[in-house]
Amino acid sequence: MGTKPIRAITEDEIRRFEEDGVVHLKGFFDTGWVEMMRERVEYVANNPGKLHHELSKPGDEGRFFSETFLWHQNDGFREFIYGSPAAAIVGQIMRSAKINIVFDQFLIKEPNTDEPTVWHHDLTYWPIRGDQVCTLWLALDEVTEETGSMEFVVGSHKWGKRFHPVAFVDPEKYKTGEPAVPDIDAMRDELEFTRFDYEIGDCTVHHGLLVHAAGGNQSRDRRRRAYVTRWAGSDVVYDPRPNIQDMLWEPDMAPGAPLDSELWPAVWQGEVR
Ligand SMILES: O=C(O)CCC(=O)C(=O)O
């Protein structure tokens, strides 16, 4: 299993992330990593832990399954967080000398899953603040629009806006003062959108404030398994706020402190370009 990125991230790729808010990276994760994470999917999907959620509505033929904070509880995931190329990739993309893991997550949409992922952005769910926040979404299957690839609103991370987190499970769960995400589908003519087809082992990296969504998995027989890791760079600090997403535990640190802790350790350091 390759522990270093197969090549340096190019300046063009970094600019794409900075300007569009998302970049597609082909083939950065080899079969060893994919096979290991696929095995873990089977285990976790059959033995869900305390932060798992079934996100499909009753009557949905498929299954939309999520579980978070896997690496704290399982050595295989720990190996990915500390030993895979992921942290070095996001360090280069965010031009950060330090990378902390925020959390990891499985997002699995089995065939015939109607449940979409509605328009949202990620950062307002989490008790952290800063610009260097991103998600690396790793495809463990080929993923197309039909099986639920994400669609992104190009440049929306630069709107200077923060939107209310959208509850995927309990509609009462999140209560913050932020405005709702606007009706993005009603603005199709005014906005620019992008989406990617993923080969197995491809990933996208998207900014924490980039607005995005995904359809269900309309295929009858193709699974959509993704291992998703959320990362922070050196400008990110603790920002506790009520009624947002549960972390595995509340970290014992002052608001405004750097993330370095048992919950969110620094896992990579490198040179900034
Ligand atoms: O996998 C999905 O359907 C949505 C993923 C997503 O919203 C994210 O990773 O931020």
The ligand as an SDF file (V2000), in Angstrom:
LIG
                    3D

 10  9  0  0  0  0  0  0  0  0999 V2000
  -21.6480   10.9440   -0.1000 O   0  0  0  0  0  0  0  0  0  0  0  0
  -22.5990   11.7170   -0.1200 C   0  0  0  0  0  0  0  0  0  0  0  0
  -23.7140   11.4040   -0.5700 O   0  0  0  0  0  0  0  0  0  0  0  0
  -22.4500   13.1000    0.4070 C   0  0  0  0  0  0  0  0  0  0  0  0
  -21.0980   13.3870    0.9090 C   0  0  0  0  0  0  0  0  0  0  0  0
  -20.9450   14.7290    1.5150 C   0  0  0  0  0  0  0  0  0  0  0  0
  -21.8370   15.5300    1.5590 O   0  0  0  0  0  0  0  0  0  0  0  0
  -19.6350   15.0530    2.0750 C   0  0  0  0  0  0  0  0  0  0  0  0
  -18.7650   14.1790    2.0910 O   0  0  0  0  0  0  0  0  0  0  0  0
  -19.4570   16.1960    2.5360 O   0  0  0  0  0  0  0  0  0  0  0  0
  1  2  2  0
  2  3  1  0
  2  4  1  0
  4  5  1  0
  5  6  1  0
  6  7  2  0
  6  8  1  0
  8  9  2  0
  8 10  1  0
M  END
$$$$
